[in-house]
Amino acid sequence: MLKGLSLVDLATKIEANRELKRDFIAPSDQITMQVARGGGESPRPVLELPKDHGTFPILGLAHDQIYDRAVEFESMGGNLVELPRGEWKEILEAA
């Protein structure tokens, strides 16, 4: 039998996430994708914002969205992604 979170635990988690949430507006040409290393963690992709606004991890949903946009760009004649979605996800999971 599966057991979920209690309402109190869920509310606590929602509040903690709300405190972490920040929205930024930045020109896309000033946002860079980097690979963060160090601290004993395995390398992971991050977005680095301009003007010392910080570095943020790229989570699974964002990876899917980036892949989808790249494929859309390629359908218009661009050339960004050379991997099928399955291999793209394998790389993400290995990082």
TATA-V398042 format. One line per field, one symbol per residue. ss: DSSP state (a for helix, b for strand, c for the rest). psi: psi as a letter, one per 20 degrees, with the letter a starting at -180 (. if undefined). burial: # if it has 16 or more other C-alpha atoms within 10 Angstrom, else .. A space follows every 10 residues. Layout:
ss=???
psi=???
burial=???
This chain:
ss=ccccccaaaa aaaaaaaaaa cccccccaaa cbbbbbbbcc bbbbbbbbcc ccccbbbcca aaaaaaaaaa aaaaaccccc ccccaaaaaa aaaac
psi=pqpaqrhggg gggggghhhi pqpqpqphij pqpropqrji qqqqqqppqr kkirppqorg ghgggggghg ggghijirng pjqqgghghg gghh.
burial=.......... .......... .......... ...#.#.... ...######. ....#..#.. ......#..# #......... ........#. .....
